[in-house]
Amino acid sequence: MNAIVKAEIVTDIAFPAASLRLPYHEQFATLGIDNVRWKVLIDSIFPQATSVDSILMVLTYCRARNLDIFKKPVHIVPIYSSAKKSMIDSIWPSIAELRTTAARTGSYAGKEETDFGPTCKEKLGNIEVEFPEWAQVTVYRIVQGVRCPFVGPKCYWLEYYATEKRDKKEPNDRWLRARHGQLEKCAEAGALRAAFPEEIGNDYAAEEMEGQAIIE
């Protein structure tokens, strides 16, 4: 007979401070984050975070919206700040978080297959790239018992794609690998905002903000 072993999470262990990429403070325990969970956050969930403040902003956001931070409902996106004249960490909901917000209303009723525009070819910096000109998504919401369509805006690839560096024109690796997928997320975010304005408001998805700049 095979033995069934039940594994339990051990919370009385701790990583040495020298092994932590970002310092852990005992006050984090009041947020439900011990030393071990902290290491998971900074090394596995948000390895691109550059400061403790960035992780704390995500924690605060997730607690306010009752989200599980370990499911990565938000992303830390480096963007350029015109005020600081440097890159800063910013917090933006993922497309998954916008879907969650819509689903929690109980009136989200699915979406259509994404419409893509014609394939374009253009030289961006030193490389030639093929990409869909635009993408558009229609989502459905139950309004007074009726399943109503909400057509999102046309999102143009050239207006949304993220570059490898701020002063370059070449797309970054993610937008080169998933030229349709990344644009599709942006189009879906726009459609969800149209269908659920009171719940989502003007929240832009992390996929839309990648490579953008804050003009202050």
Buried (B, 14 or more C-beta within 10 A) or exposed (E): EEEEEEEEEEEEEBEEEEEBEBEBEEEBBEBEBBBBBBBEBBBEBBEEBBEBEBBBBBBEBBEEBEBEBEEBBBBBBBBBBEEEEEEBBBBBBBBBBBBBBBEEBEBBBEBEEBBBBEEBEEEBEEEEBEBBBBBBBBBBBEEEEEEEEBBBBBBBBEEBBBBBEEEEBBBBEBBBEEBBEBBBBBBBBBBBBBBBEEBBEEBBBBBBBBBBEEEE
